[in-house]
Amino acid sequence: MINGGSAGGQRLQVYGTRLNAGVTPYALPRLPTNNWQQFTIPLSSLGVANVGNFSGIISRTPAAGHSPFFTWMTSS
């Protein structure tokens, strides 16, 4: 789950990494203001499904001028 905080509206891209290099970016919709929203991103959309060299997941804002602050919450 992710929350855009009091500003909201941020753009965020999520990348799967293979050997610590980002592969296919997955763009999320603009983040909600002061509200939690759940996103489900298939590993196949990140280009890391069924690969032996998957090394992680990263996220970042794709453009200058957008706040990089957001909160992730993972479920176990």
N, C-alpha and C positions, 0 to 999 in steps of 0.2 A: 504494500500500500504506500501511497505517496501523498504528500500534502504540500501545496504551493505556498503555505504560510500567508501572512497578511497581504503580501503583494500579489501573489498568484499570477497566472498568465505566462509563466516561464515556459520556454521550449526546452525539451530535453531529448537527447538521443542516447540510446543504449546500444552498446557494442558487445558482442562476444569476442573473446580473444583466443587466438591460436598461437602458441609459442610466444605469448606476451605481445602480440601485434593485433590491433583491432581489425576486425573484418566487417561484414555488412552492418551498417547502422540501421537501427530501428527507431523511427521518430514517434514519440508519444504525442497525444493531443496536448494542447496547452494545459498546464497544471491548474487545478482548482484552487480558488482562494479560500483559505481557512476551512478546508474540507478534505477529508481523506477519500481517496479513490483507489480502487484496486485495478491493477493492470496485469494481464496474463500475457506473457511474451513467449511463444514457442521457441525452443532452442534452434529449430530449423529456420526461423525468421532471422536469427542472429548468425546463421552460417556455421553453427558449431554442433549440430546434432550428429551423433554417431561418428565423431572424429576422435582420434587417439591423442591429438595434441591440443585439446581444449585446455586453456589455462586460466580463464576467469571471465568476469563481466564487469564492464566499466560504464559509467554514464557521464555525460557532459552537456553543457549548453552549446548549441551549434553556432551561435553568433554573438558578437560583442553587443553590449547594451542590455543584455538580459541578466538578471540576478542569478548567480550560480547557487543560491541557497535554496535547499529543499530538504525534505526529510523522507528517508526510505524506512519502511517497516517491513520486515520479512516475517513470514509465519514458519513455524517449525512443524 
